[in-house]
Amino acid sequence: MNFSDALQEMYIATAEVFGETIRVTPVRGTAFDVQRAIWATEKPTVVITDARQVETRDDVVTVLAADWAAPARGATVTRTATGELWTVVDVTPLRGGAWKLSLTRAAAVARARSVGEAQ
């Protein structure tokens, strides 16, 4: 067994114990569930734009490549436990057959787009 194989087994074991279900809606294609997502909540960030203060929280979720073969920016993720809707803003491959997905609240993305369109 090489290091990548051991790392993948570690991801699988961790996901089996601590994983939660997320609903994925790809940019193109049909929505599907991922049963073994590992969620990590980040600290809130305060952003000031046009004299308004907006608090955002960017979270990270790790998924196995076997559960989501090709994640992409712009896909949406619903955290089943809370019903929160998030947008994938960055995808980082991890050794051992997993992806680290950086997420931001979908409402924050929509708000930013509408401000950009209004200018």
C-alpha positions as CSV (number, residue, x, y, z in Angstrom):
1,M,0.0,0.0,0.0
2,N,1.4,3.4,-0.9
3,F,0.8,6.8,0.8
4,S,-2.1,7.8,-1.5
5,D,-3.9,4.5,-0.9
6,A,-3.5,5.0,2.9
7,L,-4.7,8.6,2.6
8,Q,-7.8,7.5,0.7
9,E,-8.6,4.9,3.3
10,M,-8.3,7.5,6.0
11,Y,-10.7,9.8,4.1
12,I,-13.2,7.0,3.7
13,A,-13.0,6.0,7.4
14,T,-13.4,9.6,8.5
15,A,-16.3,10.2,6.1
16,E,-18.0,7.0,7.3
17,V,-17.9,8.3,10.9
18,F,-18.2,12.1,10.6
19,G,-19.7,12.5,7.1
20,E,-23.0,14.1,6.4
21,T,-25.3,14.2,3.4
22,I,-25.2,17.1,1.0
23,R,-27.3,17.7,-2.1
24,V,-25.2,18.7,-5.1
25,T,-26.6,20.7,-8.1
26,P,-23.9,20.9,-10.8
27,V,-23.7,23.8,-13.2
28,R,-24.8,21.4,-15.9
29,G,-26.6,18.1,-15.1
30,T,-28.9,16.5,-12.6
31,A,-28.8,17.0,-8.8
32,F,-27.6,14.2,-6.7
33,D,-26.7,13.4,-3.1
34,V,-23.3,12.8,-1.6
35,Q,-23.6,10.8,1.6
36,R,-20.0,11.2,3.0
37,A,-19.2,14.9,3.0
38,I,-16.9,16.3,5.7
39,W,-18.0,19.8,6.6
40,A,-15.7,22.4,8.2
41,T,-17.1,25.7,9.3
42,E,-14.8,28.7,9.0
43,K,-14.9,32.0,11.0
44,P,-17.1,34.8,9.8
45,T,-15.6,37.5,7.7
46,V,-16.9,41.1,7.7
47,V,-16.8,42.8,4.3
48,I,-17.7,46.5,3.9
49,T,-19.0,47.6,0.5
50,D,-20.6,50.9,-0.3
51,A,-20.8,51.9,3.4
52,R,-22.6,48.7,4.2
53,Q,-21.3,45.9,6.4
54,V,-21.9,42.4,5.3
55,E,-20.9,39.3,7.2
56,T,-19.9,36.3,5.1
57,R,-18.8,32.9,6.1
58,D,-16.8,30.7,3.8
59,D,-17.0,27.0,4.7
60,V,-15.0,24.1,3.3
61,V,-16.3,20.6,2.5
62,T,-14.2,17.6,1.6
63,V,-15.7,14.9,-0.6
64,L,-14.3,11.7,-2.1
65,A,-13.7,11.7,-5.8
66,A,-15.6,8.4,-5.9
67,D,-18.7,10.4,-4.6
68,W,-18.3,13.4,-6.9
69,A,-16.0,12.8,-9.8
70,A,-15.8,16.4,-11.2
71,P,-16.8,19.2,-9.0
72,A,-16.7,22.7,-10.5
73,R,-17.0,26.3,-9.6
74,G,-20.6,27.5,-9.6
75,A,-22.2,24.3,-8.5
76,T,-24.5,24.6,-5.5
77,V,-24.4,22.5,-2.4
78,T,-27.3,22.2,0.0
79,R,-26.3,21.1,3.5
80,T,-29.1,18.6,4.2
81,A,-28.8,18.9,8.0
82,T,-29.5,22.7,8.0
83,G,-31.0,23.4,4.5
84,E,-28.3,26.1,3.9
85,L,-27.5,26.7,0.2
86,W,-23.9,27.2,-0.7
87,T,-22.0,27.9,-3.9
88,V,-18.7,26.3,-4.8
89,V,-16.1,29.0,-5.4
90,D,-12.9,26.9,-5.5
91,V,-12.0,23.3,-6.0
92,T,-8.7,21.8,-4.8
93,P,-7.7,18.2,-5.5
94,L,-6.3,16.4,-2.5
95,R,-4.0,13.4,-2.5
96,G,-5.8,10.1,-1.9
97,G,-8.7,10.7,-4.2
98,A,-10.6,13.6,-2.6
99,W,-11.6,17.2,-3.3
100,K,-11.5,20.2,-1.0
101,L,-14.4,22.6,-2.0
102,S,-14.4,26.2,-0.8
103,L,-17.9,27.4,-0.4
104,T,-19.7,30.7,0.1
105,R,-23.3,31.3,1.0
106,A,-25.4,31.3,-2.2
107,A,-27.2,34.4,-1.1
108,A,-23.9,36.3,-0.9
109,V,-23.0,35.3,-4.4
110,A,-26.4,36.4,-5.7
111,R,-26.1,39.7,-3.9
112,A,-22.7,40.3,-5.3
113,R,-23.9,39.5,-8.8
114,S,-26.9,41.9,-8.5
115,V,-24.6,44.7,-7.2
116,G,-22.3,44.1,-10.2
117,E,-25.2,44.2,-12.6
118,A,-26.6,47.4,-11.2
119,Q,-23.3,49.3,-11.8
